[in-house]
Amino acid sequence: MGQCTWSDGKGNWGIKGVDLAELPPNAYGGLYKLHNIERLVTEFQQEQDAARASDVLWELQIALGLGGRGVLHGED
């Protein structure tokens, strides 16, 4: 499955086939979250360094709303 979002590497991003300027303001935050999750998944898949991959996975966990403590690092 491909990504729904695109990024030009200069900080510009969007949703394929969608003009973000035409969306209601409250939709922007949810779509940015989708973009950030897709970016983190791609970064994790391409990461060669195990320590950095762990950091990216931690960021992904937080982006998904799974909390900041415990789940990945075995803490209560």
BALO-463953 format. One record per atom (N, C-alpha, C, O): residue in three letters; x, y, z. Coordinates in steps of 0.02 Angstrom, whole numbers, plus 50000, padded with zeros to 5 digits. Example, Ala and Ser with C-alpha at 12.3 -4.5 7.8 and 13.67 -1.06 7.14 Angstrom:
REM residues 2
ALA506604971650390
ALA506154977550390
ALA506604983550390
ALA507124983450423
SER506424988850354
SER506844994750357
SER506455000250394
SER506705005750402
REM end
This chain:
REM residues 76
MET500424994250000
MET500005000050000
MET500455006250000
MET500915006650040
GLY500315010949956
GLY500705016949951
GLY500495022250002
GLY500005021450038
GLN500885027550004
GLN500725032950049
GLN500175037450020
GLN500115038149960
CYS499785040350064
CYS499265045050045
CYS499545052150040
CYS499255056350007
THR500105053350074
THR500385060050077
THR501015060550035
THR501315055550017
TRP501205066750019
TRP501835067949983
TRP502215073450020
TRP501925077350058
SER502865073650009
SER503295078750038
SER503845080249987
SER504095075749954
ASP504025086749982
ASP504555088549934
ASP505245089249967
ASP505725091149933
GLY505295087550032
GLY505935088050066
GLY506115095150087
GLY506645096150118
LYS505695099950072
LYS505815106950090
LYS505315109450141
LYS505255115450154
GLY504935104750170
GLY504435106650219
GLY503735107050192
GLY503255107850229
ASN503665106650126
ASN503005106650094
ASN502735099650091
ASN503115094950077
TRP502105098850103
TRP501795092250102
TRP501065093050082
TRP500795098550080
GLY500755087450066
GLY500055087550048
GLY499775080550045
GLY500125075650058
ILE499145080150026
ILE498795073750016
ILE498685073149941
ILE498445077749909
LYS498855067349914
LYS498785066349842
LYS498055067549820
LYS497595064449846
GLY497965072149773
GLY497305073549745
GLY496875078149787
GLY496285078949772
VAL497165081249840
VAL496775085549884
VAL497105092449889
VAL497715093049898
ASP496695097649882
ASP496945104549892
ASP496815106249966
ASP496245107349985
LEU497345106450005
LEU497275107650077
LEU496945114350092
LEU496615115150144
ALA497025119250047
ALA496725125850058
ALA495965125650056
ALA495635130150082
GLU495685120450025
GLU494955119950020
GLU494635116250079
GLU494025115750083
LEU495045113550123
LEU494785109650179
LEU494625114150239
LEU494925119550246
PRO494165111950282
PRO494045115750343
PRO494665115550387
PRO495035110650386
PRO494785120750427
PRO495395121150468
PRO495495115150514
PRO496065113050524
ASN494965112350541
ASN495055106750588
ASN495275100350553
ASN495515095750586
ALA495205099950488
ALA495435093950451
ALA496195093950443
ALA496495088650437
TYR496495099850442
TYR497215100450430
TYR497615096650482
TYR498095093150465
GLY497435097250546
GLY497805093950600
GLY497805086350593
GLY498325083150602
GLY497225083550577
GLY497185076250568
GLY497585073850508
GLY497905068550511
LEU497565077750454
LEU497945075850395
LEU498705076650406
LEU499095072750380
TYR498895081650446
TYR499605082350462
TYR499835076350504
TYR500395073850496
LYS499405074050549
LYS499585068150590
LYS499685062050545
LYS500155058250554
LEU499245061150495
LEU499325055750447
LEU499995056350410
LEU500365051550403
HIS500155062450388
HIS500785063650353
HIS501375061850398
HIS501855058650375
ASN501355063950461
ASN501905062650507
ASN501975055150520
ASN502535052550523
ILE501425051550527
ILE501455044350538
ILE501755040850477
ILE502185036550484
GLU501535042850417
GLU501825039750356
GLU502565041250351
GLU502955036850331
ARG502775047250368
ARG503485049050367
ARG503885044750415
ARG504425042350398
LEU503625043850476
LEU503985039850526
LEU504025032550506
LEU504545029350517
VAL503495029850477
VAL503505022850454
VAL504035021950400
VAL504425017150402
THR504065026550352
THR504575026150299
THR505275026750329
THR505725022950310
GLU505365031350375
GLU506015032250406
GLU506225025950444
GLU506805023850441
PHE505755022850480
PHE505905016750517
PHE506095011150469
PHE506575007450481
GLN505725010450414
GLN505865005050366
GLN506545005750333
GLN506855000750315
GLN506785011950326
GLN507415013150292
GLN508015013650339
GLN508585013850316
GLU507895013850403
GLU508435014950452
GLU508865008650459
GLU508605003150468
GLN509525009650455
GLN510005004150462
GLN510275003550533
GLN510454998050555
ASP510295009050570
ASP510565009250637
ASP510025007150687
ASP509495010350691
ALA510145001950726
ALA509644999350772
ALA509435004350825
ALA508845004850842
ALA509915008150851
ALA509745013150902
ALA509295018550874
ALA508815020650906
ARG509455020950814
ARG509035026050782
ARG508355023150765
ARG507845026650772
ALA508325016950742
ALA507685013750727
ALA507245013350789
ALA506635014350785
SER507555012050846
SER507185011950909
SER506895018850926
SER506335019350949
ASP507295024050914
ASP507055030850925
ASP506465032550879
ASP505985035650901
VAL506515030650816
VAL505985031950769
VAL505355028150789
VAL504795030850785
LEU505435022050811
LEU504865018050833
LEU504535021350894
LEU503915021250900
TRP504935024150938
TRP504665027750996
TRP504265033850974
TRP503725035151000
GLU504535037750926
GLU504175043450899
GLU503515041350867
GLU503005044750874
LEU503525035650831
LEU502925033050799
LEU502405031150851
LEU501805032450842
GLN502625028050904
GLN502165026150958
GLN501815032350986
GLN501205032150997
ILE502185037650998
ILE501895043851023
ILE501415046850972
ILE500875049150990
ALA501615046850909
ALA501185049650856
ALA500525045950850
ALA500015048850832
LEU500545039550865
LEU499935035450861
LEU499515036150924
LEU498965033250929
GLY499755039950973
GLY499375041051034
GLY499415035251083
GLY498965034251124
LEU499955031351078
LEU500025025551121
LEU500405027251185
LEU500605022651222
GLY500505033451199
GLY500815035551262
GLY501565036251256
GLY501865034551205
GLY501845038851308
GLY502565040051309
GLY502955035551353
GLY503565035351349
ARG502625031751396
ARG502995027351442
ARG502785020151434
ARG502205018651420
GLY503265015851442
GLY503115008851454
GLY503055004051397
GLY503374998851399
VAL502675005451346
VAL502505000351298
VAL503114997551263
VAL503194991451259
LEU503555001851237
LEU504134999351200
LEU504744998051244
LEU505154993851228
HIS504795001551299
HIS505395000951341
HIS505284996651403
HIS505714996551447
GLY504724993151407
GLY504604988451461
GLY504494991551528
GLY504604988251579
GLU504294997951531
GLU504185001251595
GLU503455000851613
GLU503015000051570
ASP503315001451678
ASP502625001451701
ASP502345008351704
ASP501765009351722
REM end
